[in-house]
Amino acid sequence: QVQLVESGGGLVQAGGSLRLSCAASGLTFSDHAMGWFRQAPGKEREFVAAISRSGGRTDFSDSVKGRFTISRDDVKNTVYLYLNNLKPEDTAVYFCSAGTYGELLLRRGVYWGQGTQVTVSS
């Protein structure tokens, strides 16, 4: 059974930083691209970032480019999202997902976690 478990969310002031983690089990982690998505209340889930199987390619949404970074550790089967210079509009539930790189860019990840809440106060 595939499980993706996010952690690291919380309440932070604007301008602050967080590191989100997503631990994967039940799948061959290195065979999957990984991605992060977020969903704010009343809004659709949106793509945030993705990292390829090798880690050699990453993509970010325009709204987080230059502020967020993504990395993966294939020994720990974990993908990370580093959130810097946070803004109130970054407030959302953040989800990680596994799939092919193309699927993730199309918001069609195969596996999904349950999400972790990030709240940014002004």
C-alpha positions as CSV (number, residue, x, y, z in Angstrom):
1,Q,0.0,0.0,0.0
2,V,1.4,3.3,-1.1
3,Q,1.6,6.0,1.6
4,L,2.7,9.6,1.3
5,V,2.9,11.4,4.6
6,E,3.4,15.1,4.8
7,S,4.8,17.0,7.8
8,G,6.3,20.3,8.7
9,G,3.4,22.6,8.3
10,G,2.4,25.2,10.9
11,L,1.8,28.8,11.6
12,V,4.5,31.3,10.6
13,Q,4.7,35.1,10.2
14,A,5.0,36.7,6.8
15,G,8.6,36.6,5.7
16,G,9.3,33.4,7.6
17,S,10.3,30.0,6.4
18,L,9.2,26.4,6.7
19,R,10.4,23.1,5.5
20,L,7.8,20.5,4.5
21,S,8.6,16.8,4.2
22,C,6.8,14.0,2.5
23,A,7.8,10.5,3.4
24,A,6.9,7.8,0.9
25,S,6.5,4.1,1.4
26,G,5.0,1.2,-0.5
27,L,6.5,2.3,-3.8
28,T,9.9,2.4,-5.5
29,F,10.6,6.0,-4.7
30,S,13.4,6.5,-7.2
31,D,11.1,5.5,-10.0
32,H,8.7,8.4,-9.4
33,A,8.8,12.1,-10.0
34,M,7.5,14.0,-6.9
35,G,5.5,17.1,-6.7
36,W,3.9,19.5,-4.3
37,F,0.5,21.1,-4.6
38,R,-1.6,23.4,-2.5
39,Q,-5.2,24.2,-2.0
40,A,-6.5,27.3,-0.3
41,P,-10.1,27.5,1.1
42,G,-12.6,28.0,-1.8
43,K,-9.9,27.5,-4.4
44,E,-8.8,24.7,-6.7
45,R,-5.8,22.6,-6.0
46,E,-2.8,24.2,-7.7
47,F,0.6,23.0,-8.8
48,V,3.5,24.4,-6.7
49,A,6.7,22.4,-7.6
50,A,7.9,19.2,-9.1
51,I,11.2,17.3,-9.1
52,S,12.2,14.6,-11.6
53,R,13.2,11.1,-10.7
54,S,16.9,12.0,-11.0
55,G,16.5,15.3,-9.3
56,G,18.0,17.0,-12.3
57,R,14.9,18.9,-13.3
58,T,12.6,21.0,-11.2
59,D,9.7,23.3,-12.0
60,F,7.9,25.8,-10.0
61,S,4.7,27.8,-10.3
62,D,5.2,31.5,-11.1
63,S,3.8,32.4,-7.7
64,V,6.5,30.7,-5.7
65,K,9.5,30.8,-8.1
66,G,12.5,32.3,-6.4
67,R,11.0,31.7,-2.9
68,F,10.5,27.9,-2.8
69,T,12.9,25.1,-3.5
70,I,12.3,21.4,-3.8
71,S,14.7,18.5,-3.2
72,R,14.6,14.8,-2.7
73,D,16.5,12.2,-0.7
74,D,16.2,8.7,-2.3
75,V,17.8,7.1,0.7
76,K,15.2,8.4,3.0
77,N,12.4,8.2,0.4
78,T,11.5,11.7,1.2
79,V,10.8,14.9,-0.8
80,Y,11.2,18.3,0.7
81,L,9.7,21.7,0.0
82,Y,11.5,24.7,1.4
83,L,9.2,27.7,1.7
84,N,11.0,31.0,2.1
85,N,9.9,34.6,2.3
86,L,6.3,33.3,3.0
87,K,3.4,35.5,2.2
88,P,-0.2,35.4,3.6
89,E,-1.4,34.2,0.1
90,D,0.8,31.1,0.6
91,T,-1.7,29.9,3.2
92,A,-3.1,26.6,2.1
93,V,-3.1,22.8,2.7
94,Y,0.0,21.5,1.0
95,F,-0.1,18.0,-0.6
96,C,2.7,15.9,-2.0
97,S,2.2,13.6,-5.0
98,A,4.0,10.9,-6.9
99,G,3.8,10.1,-10.6
100,T,5.5,10.8,-13.8
101,Y,6.8,14.3,-14.4
102,G,4.3,15.1,-17.1
103,E,1.4,13.9,-14.9
104,L,2.5,16.1,-12.0
105,L,2.7,19.2,-14.3
106,L,-0.9,18.4,-15.3
107,R,-2.0,17.9,-11.7
108,R,-2.5,14.2,-12.4
109,G,-0.3,12.6,-9.8
110,V,-0.9,8.9,-9.2
111,Y,-0.5,8.9,-5.5
112,W,-1.4,11.7,-3.0
113,G,-0.8,12.4,0.6
114,Q,-3.3,13.8,3.1
115,G,-1.8,17.2,3.3
116,T,-0.3,19.5,5.9
117,Q,-1.6,23.0,6.8
118,V,0.5,26.1,6.3
119,T,-0.8,29.3,7.7
120,V,1.0,32.6,7.1
121,S,0.0,35.5,9.3
122,S,0.5,39.1,8.2
